[in-house]
Amino acid sequence: MTTPHNSQLHICHIITRLIVGGAQENTLLSCEGQHANGHKVTLITGPAEGPEGSLLGRAQSSGYRVIVLPEMKRAIHTRDMTVARKLAATITELRPDIVHTHSSKAGILGRWAAKHAGLTDHGGAVIHTIHGLAFTAGTNRLVNGLYAMAERWAAPRTNLIVGVADSMATQSLAAGIGRPGQYVTVYSGMELDPFLSPPRPRDIVRQELGLTPQDIVIGTIARLFELKGHDDLIDVAGRLCAANPNLKFLWVGNGSWRERLLDRVKSLGLESRFVLSGLVPPAKVPELIHAMDIVAHPSRREGLARALPQGQLAGKPCVTYDIDGAKEAVTHNQSGFVIPPFDIPAFGDALGRLAGDESLRNQFGTTGREQARNRFDTGVMVHNLEVVYRAALAGQLADEHFRLPGMR
């Protein structure tokens, strides 16, 4: 293995599937940045299945090695141990310096595999990134408990645990997962330029969506799926639309709940107020955010939702629930509103206030843009991950504030 300071590293990332999503985009930007910096990168993933769209083609065309394990699925599956054994065999063959796992299931299987491959016995290190906490995700206490138990088992088999927000460490430690010195925060990087300067003019994009210059657009970027909060927006849409005849909702994304959500919208007679873009490639997201006036993110579970810094980079005020890392992205009453968790009426009030006050939208948008561009740059993320890797290989731990020397 090649582990001296400033030497080339062999980094093996493991993620369950490369759909269009925040964890997946974070992983790809990490791989691309590390590959560009001269490191040897291998990415192991399962098939990119689902209505969300695939990022597998982007990965396979980026110049580093991509290994697809057909048996690796998102849901708990009878073939999971087969996947774990294949991962262990692959790690044994590759002998990387770093195994970096992402999200819950790939994190459990990948860390088991790294242990059984003897990675740390040969001088390597295991890193895991928490993109969102699986043991807080659902209403089934048994499932949540099983995930928490699995994370407690995996933590001692991990050198350092990366959270996309400080709240990931705080909540994990409160659940008895790992030790404080294992945790470090690395905010997700974004490709800044398309959000700072959209590839196509706002007026043209809005015209293509059927939006007029007078429309006030509340936009949401999320899968049409459970826990994303679209029902909350429908709950407040009636009174908001009654108060503002120019109000429209733009939903960017697709998912298995699309028809059910549309049925709710139609039952309220609000079809003309909702525009659904459907599935779009990530490259179109910046221009769609610029077509919005407000970014609403009513999700019930996130690590740190990429939609929030993306909206701020585009100069849009954001409204979000105070969950996980949301308040590390949005400063309440400065760049948007951070609402007590799942207070639907208060969420609607915040949207209504912004919809009716252009100067407040502009004020929050300007503040949010400056905050986001200093925190969510891809180059900063890639640099900080390398600091994490070098620290893990040297046996170094984080301080009580989840930071390491050399991080920006």
C-alpha positions as CSV (number, residue, x, y, z in Angstrom):
1,M,0.0,0.0,0.0
2,T,1.1,3.6,-0.7
3,T,0.4,5.7,2.4
4,P,3.2,8.2,2.9
5,H,2.1,11.9,3.1
6,N,1.3,13.4,-0.3
7,S,1.6,10.0,-2.0
8,Q,-1.0,8.6,-4.4
9,L,-3.7,6.7,-2.5
10,H,-5.9,3.9,-3.8
11,I,-9.4,4.9,-2.6
12,C,-12.3,2.4,-2.9
13,H,-15.8,3.9,-2.6
14,I,-18.8,1.7,-1.9
15,I,-22.4,2.8,-2.4
16,T,-25.6,0.8,-2.9
17,R,-26.8,2.4,-6.1
18,L,-26.1,5.3,-8.3
19,I,-29.6,6.9,-8.7
20,V,-30.0,10.6,-9.0
21,G,-29.7,11.7,-5.4
22,G,-27.7,13.7,-2.9
23,A,-25.6,10.9,-1.5
24,Q,-24.8,9.7,-5.0
25,E,-23.9,13.1,-6.3
26,N,-21.6,13.6,-3.3
27,T,-19.9,10.3,-4.0
28,L,-19.4,11.0,-7.7
29,L,-18.0,14.5,-7.0
30,S,-15.6,12.9,-4.5
31,C,-14.5,10.2,-7.0
32,E,-14.0,12.8,-9.8
33,G,-12.1,15.2,-7.6
34,Q,-9.8,12.5,-6.2
35,H,-9.2,11.0,-9.7
36,A,-8.3,14.5,-11.0
37,N,-5.9,14.9,-8.1
38,G,-4.0,11.8,-9.2
39,H,-5.3,9.2,-6.8
40,K,-6.4,5.8,-7.9
41,V,-10.1,5.5,-7.5
42,T,-12.4,2.5,-7.6
43,L,-16.2,2.8,-7.2
44,I,-18.2,-0.3,-6.3
45,T,-22.0,0.0,-6.6
46,G,-25.1,-2.0,-7.3
47,P,-27.5,-1.5,-10.3
48,A,-28.9,2.0,-10.6
49,E,-32.6,0.9,-10.4
50,G,-35.5,3.2,-9.7
51,P,-37.6,6.0,-11.2
52,E,-35.2,8.6,-9.9
53,G,-32.8,8.3,-12.9
54,S,-29.3,6.9,-13.1
55,L,-25.8,8.4,-12.6
56,L,-24.0,5.2,-13.5
57,G,-23.2,6.4,-17.0
58,R,-21.5,9.5,-15.6
59,A,-19.4,7.3,-13.3
60,Q,-18.4,4.9,-16.0
61,S,-17.3,7.8,-18.3
62,S,-15.2,9.6,-15.7
63,G,-11.9,7.7,-16.0
64,Y,-11.8,5.7,-12.8
65,R,-12.7,2.1,-12.4
66,V,-16.4,1.2,-11.7
67,I,-17.4,-2.2,-10.5
68,V,-21.1,-3.1,-10.6
69,L,-22.4,-5.9,-8.3
70,P,-25.8,-7.0,-9.6
71,E,-26.8,-8.5,-6.3
72,M,-26.5,-5.3,-4.3
73,K,-29.9,-3.8,-3.7
74,R,-31.2,-0.9,-1.6
75,A,-33.7,-2.9,0.5
76,I,-32.7,-5.6,2.9
77,H,-32.4,-8.8,0.9
78,T,-31.7,-12.5,1.3
79,R,-28.6,-12.1,-0.9
80,D,-26.9,-9.4,1.3
81,M,-24.4,-11.9,2.7
82,T,-23.5,-12.9,-0.8
83,V,-22.9,-9.2,-1.5
84,A,-20.8,-8.9,1.6
85,R,-18.6,-11.8,0.7
86,K,-18.1,-10.5,-2.9
87,L,-17.2,-7.1,-1.4
88,A,-14.6,-8.8,0.9
89,A,-13.1,-10.7,-2.1
90,T,-13.0,-7.5,-4.2
91,I,-11.3,-5.6,-1.4
92,T,-8.8,-8.4,-0.9
93,E,-8.0,-8.3,-4.6
94,L,-7.7,-4.5,-4.8
95,R,-5.8,-3.9,-1.6
96,P,-6.8,-0.2,-1.4
97,D,-5.4,2.2,1.1
98,I,-8.9,3.5,1.9
99,V,-12.3,1.9,1.9
100,H,-14.9,4.7,2.0
101,T,-18.5,3.5,2.4
102,H,-21.6,5.7,1.9
103,S,-25.1,5.5,3.4
104,S,-26.5,2.9,5.7
105,K,-26.7,-0.5,3.9
106,A,-23.5,-0.1,1.9
107,G,-21.9,1.1,5.1
108,I,-22.8,-2.0,7.0
109,L,-21.9,-4.5,4.3
110,G,-18.8,-2.6,3.2
111,R,-17.4,-2.3,6.7
112,W,-18.0,-6.0,7.3
113,A,-16.2,-6.7,4.1
114,A,-13.3,-4.5,4.9
115,K,-12.9,-6.2,8.3
116,H,-13.0,-9.7,6.8
117,A,-10.6,-8.6,4.0
118,G,-8.1,-7.6,6.8
119,L,-7.8,-4.1,5.4
120,T,-6.7,-2.4,8.6
121,D,-4.3,-5.3,9.4
122,H,-2.4,-4.3,6.3
123,G,-2.2,-0.6,7.1
124,G,-5.4,0.6,5.4
125,A,-8.2,2.6,6.8
126,V,-12.0,2.4,6.8
127,I,-14.1,5.6,6.4
128,H,-17.9,5.8,6.5
129,T,-20.0,8.8,5.4
130,I,-23.4,9.4,7.0
131,H,-25.6,11.1,4.4
132,G,-28.7,10.5,6.5
133,L,-29.5,8.5,9.6
134,A,-31.4,5.3,8.8
135,F,-32.3,4.6,12.4
136,T,-34.4,7.8,12.5
137,A,-35.9,7.5,9.1
138,G,-39.2,5.6,9.6
139,T,-42.0,5.0,11.9
140,N,-41.3,1.3,12.4
141,R,-39.4,1.1,15.8
142,L,-38.2,-2.4,15.1
143,V,-36.6,-1.4,11.8
144,N,-35.1,1.7,13.3
145,G,-33.7,-0.4,16.2
146,L,-32.2,-2.9,13.9
147,Y,-30.4,-0.1,11.9
148,A,-29.1,1.4,15.1
149,M,-27.9,-1.9,16.4
150,A,-26.1,-2.5,13.1
151,E,-24.5,0.9,13.2
152,R,-23.3,0.3,16.8
153,W,-21.7,-2.9,15.5
154,A,-20.0,-1.2,12.6
155,A,-18.7,1.9,14.3
156,P,-15.7,0.1,16.1
157,R,-14.7,-1.3,12.7
158,T,-14.4,2.2,11.3
159,N,-11.4,4.6,11.6
160,L,-13.3,7.8,11.1
161,I,-17.0,8.5,10.5
162,V,-17.8,11.5,8.2
163,G,-21.0,13.4,8.7
164,V,-22.4,15.8,6.1
165,A,-23.5,18.0,9.0
166,D,-22.5,18.3,12.7
167,S,-25.9,17.0,13.6
168,M,-25.0,13.6,12.2
169,A,-22.4,13.1,14.9
170,T,-24.5,14.6,17.6
171,Q,-27.5,12.3,16.9
172,S,-25.3,9.2,16.4
173,L,-23.4,9.7,19.6
174,A,-26.7,10.1,21.5
175,A,-27.8,6.7,20.1
176,G,-24.6,5.1,21.4
177,I,-22.9,4.8,18.0
178,G,-19.1,5.2,18.1
179,R,-16.9,7.5,20.1
180,P,-16.6,11.3,19.8
181,G,-13.1,11.2,18.3
182,Q,-14.3,9.1,15.4
183,Y,-16.6,11.8,14.0
184,V,-15.7,14.6,11.6
185,T,-17.9,16.9,9.5
186,V,-17.3,17.4,5.8
187,Y,-20.0,19.4,4.1
188,S,-21.1,18.1,0.7
189,G,-19.5,19.9,-2.2
190,M,-21.4,21.4,-5.1
191,E,-20.4,22.5,-8.6
192,L,-20.9,26.2,-7.8
193,D,-20.8,27.9,-11.2
194,P,-24.0,26.5,-12.7
195,F,-25.9,27.7,-9.6
196,L,-24.2,31.1,-9.4
197,S,-24.7,31.7,-13.2
198,P,-27.4,29.5,-14.8
199,P,-26.7,28.0,-18.1
200,R,-29.9,29.3,-19.6
201,P,-31.9,32.5,-18.9
202,R,-34.6,32.4,-16.2
203,D,-37.2,33.9,-18.5
204,I,-36.8,31.2,-21.2
205,V,-36.9,28.3,-18.7
206,R,-40.0,29.7,-17.1
207,Q,-41.7,30.2,-20.4
208,E,-40.9,26.5,-21.3
209,L,-42.6,25.5,-18.0
210,G,-45.7,27.5,-18.8
211,L,-44.9,30.1,-16.1
212,T,-45.5,33.8,-16.6
213,P,-43.3,36.7,-15.4
214,Q,-45.9,37.5,-12.8
215,D,-46.0,34.1,-11.2
216,I,-44.4,33.6,-7.8
217,V,-42.9,30.1,-7.8
218,I,-42.4,27.9,-4.8
219,G,-40.1,25.2,-5.9
220,T,-39.1,21.8,-4.4
221,I,-36.3,19.5,-5.5
222,A,-36.9,16.0,-4.3
223,R,-38.1,12.5,-5.2
224,L,-41.9,12.1,-5.2
225,F,-41.7,9.6,-2.4
226,E,-42.4,9.1,1.3
227,L,-40.6,11.3,3.9
228,K,-40.1,14.1,1.3
229,G,-43.0,16.2,2.6
230,H,-44.9,16.9,-0.6
231,D,-48.2,16.2,1.3
232,D,-47.4,19.1,3.6
233,L,-47.2,21.5,0.6
234,I,-50.5,20.2,-0.7
235,D,-52.0,20.8,2.8
236,V,-51.1,24.5,2.7
237,A,-51.5,25.1,-1.0
238,G,-55.2,25.9,-0.9
239,R,-55.0,28.8,1.5
240,L,-51.7,30.1,-0.1
241,C,-53.2,30.1,-3.6
242,A,-56.4,31.8,-2.3
243,A,-54.2,34.6,-0.9
244,N,-52.0,34.9,-4.0
245,P,-53.5,34.5,-7.4
246,N,-50.1,34.3,-9.0
247,L,-48.7,31.6,-6.8
248,K,-47.4,28.4,-8.4
249,F,-45.7,25.3,-7.2
250,L,-42.9,23.7,-9.2
251,W,-41.9,20.1,-8.3
252,V,-38.6,18.9,-9.7
253,G,-38.2,15.1,-9.6
254,N,-40.1,11.9,-10.0
255,G,-41.0,8.9,-7.9
256,S,-43.5,6.2,-7.1
257,W,-45.8,8.6,-5.2
258,R,-46.4,10.8,-8.3
259,E,-49.9,9.6,-9.1
260,R,-51.1,9.6,-5.5
261,L,-49.9,13.2,-5.0
262,L,-51.4,14.4,-8.3
263,D,-54.7,12.8,-7.3
264,R,-54.6,14.9,-4.1
265,V,-53.9,18.1,-6.1
266,K,-56.7,17.4,-8.5
267,S,-59.2,16.6,-5.6
268,L,-58.5,20.2,-4.4
269,G,-59.0,21.7,-7.8
270,L,-55.4,23.0,-7.9
271,E,-54.1,21.4,-11.1
272,S,-53.3,24.8,-12.7
273,R,-51.2,25.8,-9.7
274,F,-48.8,22.8,-9.9
275,V,-46.1,22.2,-12.5
276,L,-44.2,18.9,-12.4
277,S,-40.9,18.8,-14.4
278,G,-40.6,15.1,-14.1
279,L,-37.2,13.4,-14.0
280,V,-34.5,15.8,-15.2
281,P,-30.7,15.2,-15.5
282,P,-28.7,16.9,-12.7
283,A,-27.3,19.4,-15.2
284,K,-30.8,20.9,-15.6
285,V,-31.4,21.5,-11.9
286,P,-29.5,24.8,-11.7
287,E,-31.7,26.4,-14.3
288,L,-34.8,25.1,-12.7
289,I,-33.9,26.5,-9.3
290,H,-33.2,29.9,-11.0
291,A,-36.8,29.7,-12.4
292,M,-38.1,29.5,-8.8
293,D,-38.6,32.4,-6.4
294,I,-38.6,30.3,-3.1
295,V,-37.1,26.9,-2.3
296,A,-39.3,24.8,0.0
297,H,-37.9,21.7,1.5
298,P,-40.4,20.0,3.8
299,S,-38.5,16.7,4.1
300,R,-38.8,14.6,7.2
301,R,-35.3,13.1,7.0
302,E,-32.1,14.4,5.5
303,G,-28.4,14.5,6.4
304,L,-28.0,17.9,4.9
305,A,-30.3,18.4,1.9
306,R,-28.3,19.5,-1.2
307,A,-31.4,21.4,-2.3
308,L,-30.8,24.0,0.5
309,P,-27.3,25.1,-0.4
310,Q,-28.2,24.8,-4.1
311,G,-31.1,27.1,-3.6
312,Q,-29.0,29.6,-1.7
313,L,-26.2,29.5,-4.3
314,A,-28.9,30.5,-6.8
315,G,-29.9,33.4,-4.6
316,K,-33.2,31.9,-3.4
317,P,-34.6,32.1,0.1
318,C,-35.3,28.6,1.6
319,V,-37.9,27.3,4.0
320,T,-37.1,24.0,5.8
321,Y,-38.0,22.1,8.8
322,D,-35.4,22.1,11.6
323,I,-34.2,18.5,11.1
324,D,-30.8,17.0,11.0
325,G,-28.4,19.5,9.3
326,A,-30.9,22.0,8.0
327,K,-29.9,24.9,10.2
328,E,-26.2,24.3,9.2
329,A,-27.3,25.3,5.7
330,V,-30.1,27.9,6.3
331,T,-29.7,30.6,8.9
332,H,-33.2,31.4,10.3
333,N,-34.5,34.8,9.5
334,Q,-31.3,35.6,7.6
335,S,-31.3,33.3,4.5
336,G,-34.7,31.7,5.0
337,F,-36.9,30.2,7.7
338,V,-36.1,27.1,9.7
339,I,-39.5,25.8,11.0
340,P,-40.1,23.6,14.1
341,P,-40.3,20.0,12.8
342,F,-43.5,19.2,11.0
343,D,-45.4,22.3,12.0
344,I,-47.3,22.4,8.8
345,P,-49.2,25.7,9.4
346,A,-46.0,27.5,10.4
347,F,-44.3,26.1,7.2
348,G,-47.2,27.5,5.2
349,D,-47.0,30.9,7.0
350,A,-43.3,31.2,6.1
351,L,-44.0,30.5,2.5
352,G,-46.8,33.0,2.4
353,R,-44.7,35.7,4.0
354,L,-42.0,35.2,1.4
355,A,-44.4,35.0,-1.5
356,G,-45.8,38.4,-0.5
357,D,-42.6,40.2,0.0
358,E,-40.1,40.5,-2.9
359,S,-37.7,42.6,-0.9
360,L,-37.4,40.0,1.8
361,R,-36.9,37.3,-0.8
362,N,-34.0,39.3,-2.3
363,Q,-32.5,40.1,1.1
364,F,-32.5,36.4,2.2
365,G,-31.3,35.3,-1.2
366,T,-28.3,37.6,-1.2
367,T,-27.3,36.5,2.4
368,G,-27.7,32.8,1.6
369,R,-25.6,33.0,-1.5
370,E,-22.6,34.4,0.3
371,Q,-23.0,31.8,3.1
372,A,-23.3,28.8,0.8
373,R,-20.5,29.6,-1.6
374,N,-18.0,29.6,1.3
375,R,-19.1,26.3,2.7
376,F,-20.2,24.0,-0.1
377,D,-17.5,24.2,-2.7
378,T,-16.5,20.8,-4.2
379,G,-12.8,21.6,-4.0
380,V,-13.1,22.2,-0.3
381,M,-14.9,18.9,0.2
382,V,-12.3,16.9,-1.8
383,H,-9.5,18.6,0.2
384,N,-11.1,17.9,3.5
385,L,-11.7,14.3,2.6
386,E,-8.0,13.8,1.9
387,V,-7.2,15.3,5.3
388,V,-9.6,12.7,6.8
389,Y,-7.9,9.9,4.9
390,R,-4.4,10.9,5.9
391,A,-5.5,11.3,9.5
392,A,-7.2,7.9,9.5
393,L,-4.1,6.2,8.1
394,A,-2.0,7.9,10.8
395,G,-4.4,6.9,13.5
396,Q,-5.4,10.5,14.3
397,L,-8.8,11.3,15.8
398,A,-11.0,14.4,15.6
399,D,-11.4,16.9,18.4
400,E,-14.6,17.4,20.3
401,H,-15.9,19.7,17.6
402,F,-15.6,17.1,14.9
403,R,-12.7,18.8,13.1
404,L,-9.2,17.8,12.1
405,P,-6.2,20.0,11.6
406,G,-5.8,21.1,8.0
407,M,-9.5,21.1,7.2
408,R,-10.9,24.2,5.5
